[in-house]
Amino acid sequence: MLRFLVVVQTSIVLAVALALPTSAHSRQHEQAPAAACDISIEVIARKAAVRDEARADAPIVTSVKRGDILQSCTISIGRGEPYFKCGAEHYDWYLVSTGTPKSGYLPVTCARKL
């Protein structure tokens, strides 16, 4: 009886697994729609680093200067240790585009929304 139940249960699990849609990892050439980068920000720091990741110790992609206007798609919510940049302590970062293909993360303390 126990063997019968195991065989039936295994068959049901396999049938359900095969009936489910494939995961996103197996899809090829399918991209999510591009986010509208409609947040305009102005750099308020004399000079600020745009980093590869939303971390204060991440590699620098490029730098920007006071008065530069950038487009941001989103704000990355910081987790872990806060950073101290541009005279203030904070956690969050703007994801900014500084020209193709350079994009990266700018501390929110170094810019303001327009």
DRENDRENKE-343758 format. One record per residue (C-alpha): residue number from 1; x, y, z; residue in one letter. Coordinates in pm, 1 decimal. Each point is the difference from the previous one (the first is absolute). Layout:
// DRENDRENKE-343758
n, east, north, up, res
NUM, X, Y, Z, a
...
This chain:
// DRENDRENKE-343758
n, east, north, up, res
1, 0.0, 0.0, 0.0, m
2, 281.0, 241.2, 88.3, l
3, 171.9, -65.3, -335.1, r
4, -326.9, 73.3, -180.1, f
5, -38.0, 333.9, 182.5, l
6, 359.8, 99.9, -83.0, v
7, -52.8, -78.6, -369.3, v
8, -328.0, 193.7, -10.2, v
9, 146.5, 297.4, 185.1, q
10, 305.8, 9.5, -228.6, t
11, -223.9, -11.5, -306.2, s
12, -208.8, 289.0, 127.6, i
13, 307.5, 213.2, 79.8, v
14, 144.5, -63.4, -346.8, l
15, -329.7, 77.7, -171.1, a
16, -34.8, 329.6, 187.3, v
17, 363.2, 96.0, -67.2, a
18, -39.8, -65.1, -372.3, l
19, -325.5, 195.5, -14.3, a
20, 150.8, 314.5, 153.3, l
21, 138.1, 269.8, -231.1, p
22, 374.6, 8.7, -49.3, t
23, 204.0, 225.6, 222.7, s
24, 136.8, 334.2, -111.6, a
25, 353.3, -142.8, -3.5, h
26, -79.5, -230.8, -288.9, s
27, -147.8, 272.1, -219.5, r
28, 236.8, 133.4, -258.9, q
29, 0.5, 339.1, -170.1, h
30, -281.9, 130.5, 215.7, e
31, 62.3, 326.1, 178.6, q
32, -205.2, 193.2, 246.6, a
33, -132.6, 329.6, -130.2, p
34, 244.9, 283.7, 49.7, a
35, -73.8, 219.1, 298.0, a
36, -70.4, 362.7, -76.8, a
37, 290.5, 201.2, 134.0, c
38, -209.5, 303.8, 76.0, d
39, 161.5, 120.9, 322.3, i
40, 222.9, 299.2, -72.5, s
41, 263.0, 73.9, 261.0, i
42, 263.1, 270.1, 33.1, e
43, 340.9, -71.6, 151.8, v
44, 56.2, 228.3, 299.6, i
45, 346.2, -124.5, 96.1, a
46, 312.1, 166.3, -137.4, r
47, 101.9, -343.2, -131.9, k
48, -165.8, -336.9, 63.4, a
49, 81.4, -356.3, -99.7, a
50, -249.0, -216.5, -188.1, v
51, 61.2, -355.2, 115.9, r
52, -47.2, -341.8, -157.4, d
53, -212.3, -124.0, 291.8, e
54, -203.5, 165.5, 273.9, a
55, 288.8, -21.7, 246.6, r
56, 243.9, 266.9, 117.5, a
57, 296.5, -227.6, -70.2, d
58, -113.1, -111.5, -349.4, a
59, 217.1, 82.0, -303.5, p
60, -49.8, 345.2, -151.2, i
61, -158.0, 4.8, -348.1, v
62, 32.3, 373.5, -58.6, t
63, -23.3, 327.8, 185.9, s
64, -244.1, 289.1, -28.8, v
65, 23.2, 363.5, 107.0, k
66, -224.6, 265.0, 151.1, r
67, -275.5, 110.9, -235.8, g
68, -6.2, -318.4, -210.4, d
69, -356.7, -109.9, -77.0, i
70, -48.4, -377.0, -5.8, l
71, -291.4, -231.8, -63.0, q
72, -79.7, -260.3, 262.1, s
73, -223.1, -301.7, -39.8, c
74, -32.1, -87.5, 364.3, t
75, 134.3, 39.3, 349.3, i
76, 181.6, -302.4, 136.0, s
77, -84.1, -52.9, 365.0, i
78, 320.7, -55.9, 192.7, g
79, 39.4, -292.2, 235.1, r
80, 271.7, -44.1, 256.1, g
81, 247.1, 268.3, 98.2, e
82, -79.0, 365.0, -80.0, p
83, 241.9, 209.6, -202.7, y
84, 119.9, 353.5, 72.8, f
85, 19.1, 185.9, -332.7, k
86, -35.3, 367.4, -92.3, c
87, -28.8, 107.0, 361.2, g
88, -282.4, -230.1, 109.4, a
89, -61.0, -356.0, 110.4, e
90, -253.7, -211.4, -189.6, h
91, -75.8, -346.1, -143.5, y
92, -169.2, 61.5, -336.5, d
93, 143.6, 45.1, -351.4, w
94, -129.9, 137.1, -331.1, y
95, 42.8, -234.7, -296.7, l
96, 115.1, 248.0, -264.2, v
97, 97.4, -3.1, -363.8, s
98, 308.8, 201.9, -90.3, t
99, 5.9, -97.5, -367.4, g
100, 10.9, -330.4, -180.8, t
101, 114.6, -243.4, 132.0, p
102, 94.0, 172.9, 323.7, k
103, -258.6, -18.7, 271.5, s
104, 41.0, -46.4, 369.4, g
105, -97.4, 107.5, 347.4, y
106, 24.0, 352.4, 141.1, l
107, -54.7, 69.0, 371.5, p
108, -329.4, 179.9, 59.8, v
109, 185.2, 244.0, 224.6, t
110, 196.7, 129.1, -302.3, c
111, -302.6, 96.1, -212.8, a
112, -348.8, 146.7, 17.8, r
113, -316.8, -69.9, -196.8, k
114, -107.6, 263.6, -248.1, l
